[in-house]
């Protein structure tokens, strides 16, 4: 299997943590020297290991934001 090359080009924010030290983050990530994309996934504290995640283009992120903006989040209040 070919080695996966990645570079976090910009950390945009932490979304949460899993209680074992890993953090779910939104980052711009360049995969295999390609143009960076928006990426949501769990990362180990030193960012050498990652969990499964979701990678989005800028257009996909805009569409996701539109969908989230339309949600009624009042029903999710704790």
DSSP file (Angstrom, degrees, kcal/mol; ACC not computed):
  #  RESIDUE AA STRUCTURE BP1 BP2  ACC     N-H-->O    O-->H-N    N-H-->O    O-->H-N    TCO  KAPPA ALPHA  PHI   PSI    X-CA   Y-CA   Z-CA
    1    1 A X              0   0    0      0, 0.0     2,-0.1     0, 0.0     3,-0.1   0.000 360.0 360.0 360.0 136.5    0.0    0.0    0.0
    2    2 A X        -     0   0    0      1,-0.1     2,-0.2     0, 0.0     0, 0.0  -0.369 360.0-101.8 -70.0 148.1    1.3    3.5   -0.9
    3    3 A X        -     0   0    0      1,-0.1     2,-0.6    -2,-0.1    -1,-0.1  -0.495  31.2-128.4 -71.5 136.5    2.2    5.8    1.9
    4    4 A X        -     0   0    0     -2,-0.2     2,-0.5    -3,-0.1    -1,-0.1  -0.768  23.0-159.9 -87.6 123.1   -0.4    8.5    2.6
    5    5 A X        +     0   0    0     -2,-0.6    27,-3.8     2,-0.0     2,-0.3  -0.890  18.1 165.2-106.3 133.2    1.1   11.9    2.7
    6    6 A X  E     -A   31   0A   0     -2,-0.5     2,-0.3    25,-0.2    25,-0.2  -0.987  19.9-168.9-144.9 154.2   -0.7   14.8    4.4
    7    7 A X  E     -A   30   0A   0     23,-1.7    23,-2.8    -2,-0.3     2,-1.0  -0.953  21.7-138.4-143.6 123.7    0.0   18.3    5.7
    8    8 A X  E     -A   29   0A   0     -2,-0.3    21,-0.2    21,-0.2     3,-0.2  -0.730  24.6-179.9 -77.8 108.8   -2.3   20.3    7.9
    9    9 A X  E     +     0   0A   0     19,-2.0     2,-0.3    -2,-1.0    -1,-0.2   0.757  67.3   9.5 -86.0 -24.9   -1.9   23.7    6.2
   10   10 A X  E     -A   28   0A   0     18,-1.5    18,-3.0    -3,-0.1     2,-0.6  -0.903  62.5-143.5-157.2 127.5   -4.3   25.5    8.5
   11   11 A X  E     +A   27   0A   0     -2,-0.3    16,-0.2    16,-0.2     3,-0.1  -0.819  20.6 178.9 -88.1 119.3   -6.0   24.6   11.8
   12   12 A X  E     -     0   0A   0     14,-2.2     2,-0.2    -2,-0.6    15,-0.2   0.715  53.3 -49.1 -97.7 -24.3   -9.4   26.2   11.7
   13   13 A X  E     -A   26   0A   0     13,-1.4    13,-3.0     0, 0.0     2,-0.4  -0.814  45.8 -96.9 163.3 158.1  -10.9   25.0   15.0
   14   14 A X  E     -A   25   0A   0     -2,-0.2    11,-0.3    11,-0.2     3,-0.1  -0.798  23.4-175.5 -94.0 136.3  -11.6   22.2   17.5
   15   15 A X  E     -     0   0A   0      9,-3.5     2,-0.3    -2,-0.4    10,-0.2   0.781  60.2 -53.7 -98.6 -37.2  -15.1   20.7   17.4
   16   16 A X  E     -A   24   0A   0      8,-1.4     8,-2.7     0, 0.0    -1,-0.4  -0.971  49.0-107.6 180.0-175.4  -14.8   18.4   20.4
   17   17 A X  E     -A   23   0A   0     -2,-0.3     6,-0.2     6,-0.3    25,-0.0  -0.941  13.7-134.8-136.2 161.2  -12.8   15.6   21.9
   18   18 A X        -     0   0    0      4,-1.8     5,-0.1    -2,-0.3    -1,-0.0   0.361  48.8-109.8 -97.7   5.1  -13.3   11.9   22.4
   19   19 A X  S    S+     0   0    0      3,-0.4     4,-0.1     1,-0.0    -2,-0.0   0.384 105.9  82.1  83.9  -4.7  -12.2   11.7   26.1
   20   20 A X  S    S-     0   0    0      2,-0.2     3,-0.1     0, 0.0    -1,-0.0   0.143 117.7 -88.2-116.0  17.8   -9.0    9.8   25.2
   21   21 A X  S    S+     0   0    0      1,-0.4     2,-0.2    23,-0.1    22,-0.0   0.223  92.0 120.1  98.5 -15.1   -6.9   12.8   24.2
   22   22 A X        -     0   0    0     22,-0.1    -4,-1.8    23,-0.0     2,-0.4  -0.577  49.8-148.8 -83.8 150.3   -7.9   12.9   20.5
   23   23 A X  E     -AB  17  43A   0     20,-2.2    20,-2.1    -6,-0.2     2,-0.5  -0.965  11.6-134.3-124.3 132.9   -9.6   16.0   19.2
   24   24 A X  E     +AB  16  42A   0     -8,-2.7    -9,-3.5    -2,-0.4    -8,-1.4  -0.766  42.1 179.9 -81.6 125.2  -12.2   16.3   16.4
   25   25 A X  E     -AB  14  41A   0     16,-2.5    16,-1.4    -2,-0.5     2,-0.6  -0.890  36.2-136.6-131.7 153.9  -10.9   19.2   14.3
   26   26 A X  E     +AB  13  40A   0    -13,-3.0   -14,-2.2    -2,-0.3   -13,-1.4  -0.971  44.3 157.0-105.8 120.5  -11.8   21.3   11.2
   27   27 A X  E     -AB  11  39A   0     12,-2.4    12,-2.7    -2,-0.6     2,-0.6  -0.908  48.7-116.9-136.1 161.1   -8.6   21.8    9.2
   28   28 A X  E     -AB  10  38A   0    -18,-3.0   -19,-2.0    -2,-0.3   -18,-1.5  -0.940  44.3-173.7 -94.3 123.2   -7.4   22.6    5.8
   29   29 A X  E     -AB   8  37A   0      8,-2.8     8,-2.4    -2,-0.6     2,-0.6  -0.973  23.4-148.1-127.7 133.3   -5.4   19.5    4.8
   30   30 A X  E     -A    7   0A   0    -23,-2.8   -23,-1.7    -2,-0.4     2,-0.5  -0.891  18.7-158.6 -95.7 119.3   -3.3   18.8    1.7
   31   31 A X  E >  S-A    6   0A   0     -2,-0.6     3,-1.4     4,-0.4   -25,-0.2  -0.884  71.3 -14.2-102.2 124.5   -3.4   15.1    0.8
   32   32 A X  T 3  S-     0   0    0    -27,-3.8    -1,-0.2    -2,-0.5   -26,-0.1   0.890 126.6 -56.7  51.7  46.4   -0.6   13.7   -1.3
   33   33 A X  T 3  S+     0   0    0     -3,-0.3    -1,-0.3     1,-0.2     2,-0.1   0.670 105.2 134.1  63.1  20.5    0.6   17.2   -2.3
   34   34 A X    <   -     0   0    0     -3,-1.4    -1,-0.2     1,-0.2     3,-0.1  -0.435  69.9 -68.4 -91.4 172.9   -2.7   18.2   -3.7
   35   35 A X        -     0   0    0     -2,-0.1    -4,-0.4    -5,-0.1    -1,-0.2  -0.344  65.6 -98.7 -58.6 136.6   -4.6   21.5   -3.1
   36   36 A X        -     0   0    0     -6,-0.2     2,-0.3    -8,-0.1    -6,-0.3  -0.249  41.8-166.9 -60.9 145.3   -5.8   21.7    0.5
   37   37 A X  E     -B   29   0A   0     -8,-2.4    -8,-2.8    -3,-0.1     2,-0.3  -0.882  32.2 -91.7-126.8 160.8   -9.4   20.7    1.2
   38   38 A X  E     -BC  28  56A   0     18,-2.1    18,-3.5    -2,-0.3     2,-0.4  -0.557  49.2-169.8 -73.1 136.4  -11.6   21.2    4.3
   39   39 A X  E     -BC  27  55A   0    -12,-2.7   -12,-2.4    -2,-0.3     2,-0.5  -0.993  19.3-169.0-140.1 129.6  -11.3   18.2    6.5
   40   40 A X  E     +BC  26  54A   0     14,-2.9    14,-2.6    -2,-0.4     2,-0.3  -0.979  37.6 116.5-118.4 119.9  -13.2   17.1    9.6
   41   41 A X  E     -BC  25  53A   0    -16,-1.4   -16,-2.5    -2,-0.5     2,-0.3  -0.978  63.3 -84.5-167.9 167.9  -11.8   14.1   11.6
   42   42 A X  E     -B   24   0A   0     10,-0.6     9,-2.6    -2,-0.3     2,-0.4  -0.657  42.5-166.8 -82.2 139.3  -10.3   13.0   14.9
   43   43 A X  E     -BC  23  50A   0    -20,-2.1   -20,-2.2    -2,-0.3     7,-0.2  -0.966  21.9-117.3-127.7 144.2   -6.5   13.6   15.4
   44   44 A X    >   -     0   0    0      5,-2.5     3,-1.8    -2,-0.4   -22,-0.1  -0.330  43.4 -98.7 -67.7 162.1   -4.1   12.3   17.9
   45   45 A X  T 3  S+     0   0    0      1,-0.3    -1,-0.1     2,-0.1   -23,-0.0   0.830 125.7  41.8 -55.6 -34.4   -2.5   15.0   20.2
   46   46 A X  T 3  S-     0   0    0      3,-0.0    -1,-0.3     0, 0.0    -2,-0.0   0.378 108.1-124.1 -95.5   5.4    0.7   15.1   18.1
   47   47 A X  S <  S+     0   0    0     -3,-1.8    -2,-0.1     2,-0.2   -39,-0.1   0.743  80.9 114.9  59.9  27.4   -1.2   14.9   14.7
   48   48 A X  S    S+     0   0    0      1,-0.1     2,-0.3     2,-0.0    -1,-0.1   0.618  75.0  41.4 -96.0 -16.0    0.7   11.8   13.6
   49   49 A X        -     0   0    0     -5,-0.0    -5,-2.5     0, 0.0     2,-0.3  -0.949  68.6-173.3-131.0 152.4   -2.4    9.6   13.6
   50   50 A X  E     -C   43   0A   0     -2,-0.3    -7,-0.2    -7,-0.2     2,-0.1  -0.956  16.3-133.0-142.4 157.7   -5.9   10.2   12.5
   51   51 A X  E     -     0   0A   0     -9,-2.6     2,-0.1    -2,-0.3    -7,-0.0  -0.404  51.5 -66.1 -95.8-179.2   -9.4    8.7   12.5
   52   52 A X  E     +     0   0A   0     -2,-0.1   -10,-0.6   -11,-0.1     2,-0.2  -0.398  68.7 162.6 -65.8 147.6  -11.8    8.3    9.6
   53   53 A X  E     -C   41   0A   0    -12,-0.2     2,-0.4    -3,-0.1   -12,-0.2  -0.762  37.6 -96.1-150.7-165.7  -13.1   11.7    8.5
   54   54 A X  E     -C   40   0A   0    -14,-2.6   -14,-2.9    -2,-0.2     2,-0.4  -0.995  24.6-161.7-130.9 127.4  -14.8   13.8    5.9
   55   55 A X  E     -C   39   0A   0     -2,-0.4     2,-0.4   -16,-0.2   -16,-0.2  -0.944  14.2-174.7-114.4 132.1  -13.0   15.9    3.3
   56   56 A X  E     -C   38   0A   0    -18,-3.5   -18,-2.1    -2,-0.4     2,-0.1  -0.942  22.2-130.4-129.2 144.3  -14.9   18.7    1.5
   57   57 A X     >  -     0   0    0     -2,-0.4     4,-2.3   -20,-0.2     5,-0.2  -0.359  42.0-100.9 -76.1 170.4  -14.2   21.1   -1.3
   58   58 A X  H  > S+     0   0    0      1,-0.2     4,-2.2     2,-0.2     5,-0.2   0.906 125.4  51.6 -60.8 -41.3  -15.0   24.8   -0.7
   59   59 A X  H  > S+     0   0    0      1,-0.2     4,-2.1     2,-0.2    -1,-0.2   0.896 110.1  48.8 -63.1 -40.2  -18.2   24.4   -2.6
   60   60 A X  H  > S+     0   0    0      2,-0.2     4,-2.5     1,-0.2    -1,-0.2   0.887 109.9  51.9 -66.9 -38.4  -19.2   21.4   -0.5
   61   61 A X  H  X S+     0   0    0     -4,-2.3     4,-2.4     2,-0.2    -2,-0.2   0.898 108.6  51.0 -64.8 -40.1  -18.5   23.3    2.7
   62   62 A X  H  X S+     0   0    0     -4,-2.2     4,-2.2     2,-0.2    -2,-0.2   0.924 111.3  48.1 -61.5 -44.6  -20.6   26.2    1.6
   63   63 A X  H  X S+     0   0    0     -4,-2.1     4,-2.2     2,-0.2    -2,-0.2   0.909 110.5  51.3 -63.7 -42.2  -23.5   23.8    0.8
   64   64 A X  H  X S+     0   0    0     -4,-2.5     4,-2.6     1,-0.2    -1,-0.2   0.908 108.9  51.6 -60.8 -41.8  -23.1   22.1    4.2
   65   65 A X  H  X S+     0   0    0     -4,-2.4     4,-2.8     1,-0.2    -1,-0.2   0.909 108.0  51.8 -61.2 -42.2  -23.2   25.5    5.9
   66   66 A X  H  X S+     0   0    0     -4,-2.2     4,-1.1     2,-0.2    -1,-0.2   0.911 111.2  47.5 -60.6 -42.6  -26.4   26.3    4.1
   67   67 A X  H  X S+     0   0    0     -4,-2.2     4,-0.6     2,-0.2     3,-0.5   0.925 113.2  47.6 -64.5 -45.1  -27.9   23.1    5.3
   68   68 A X  H >< S+     0   0    0     -4,-2.6     3,-1.2     1,-0.2    -2,-0.2   0.894 106.9  57.0 -64.1 -40.2  -26.8   23.6    8.8
   69   69 A X  H 3< S+     0   0    0     -4,-2.8    -1,-0.2     1,-0.3    -2,-0.2   0.801 105.8  52.2 -60.7 -28.3  -28.1   27.2    8.8
   70   70 A X  H 3< S+     0   0    0     -4,-1.1    -1,-0.3    -3,-0.5    -2,-0.2   0.603  88.6 104.3 -83.9 -12.5  -31.6   25.8    7.9
   71   71 A X  S << S-     0   0    0     -3,-1.2     2,-1.1    -4,-0.6     3,-0.1  -0.389  74.0-129.0 -70.9 146.1  -31.6   23.3   10.8
   72   72 A X    >   +     0   0    0      1,-0.2     3,-0.8    -2,-0.1    -1,-0.1  -0.797  32.4 174.3 -91.4  93.4  -33.8   24.0   13.8
   73   73 A X  G >   +     0   0    0     -2,-1.1     3,-1.8     1,-0.2     4,-0.2   0.534  58.7  88.7 -82.4  -5.7  -31.1   23.5   16.5
   74   74 A X  G >  S+     0   0    0      1,-0.3     3,-1.3     2,-0.2    -1,-0.2   0.825  81.5  61.0 -58.7 -31.0  -33.4   24.7   19.3
   75   75 A X  G <  S+     0   0    0     -3,-0.8    -1,-0.3     1,-0.3    -2,-0.1   0.615  98.9  58.1 -73.4 -10.3  -34.5   21.0   19.7
   76   76 A X  G <  S+     0   0    0     -3,-1.8    -1,-0.3    -4,-0.1    -2,-0.2   0.362  74.4 130.2 -99.2   4.4  -30.9   20.0   20.5
   77   77 A X    <         0   0    0     -3,-1.3    -3,-0.0    -4,-0.2     0, 0.0  -0.297 360.0 360.0 -61.5 141.2  -30.5   22.3   23.5
   78   78 A X              0   0    0      0, 0.0    -1,-0.1     0, 0.0    -3,-0.0   0.420 360.0 360.0 -91.8 360.0  -29.1   20.5   26.5
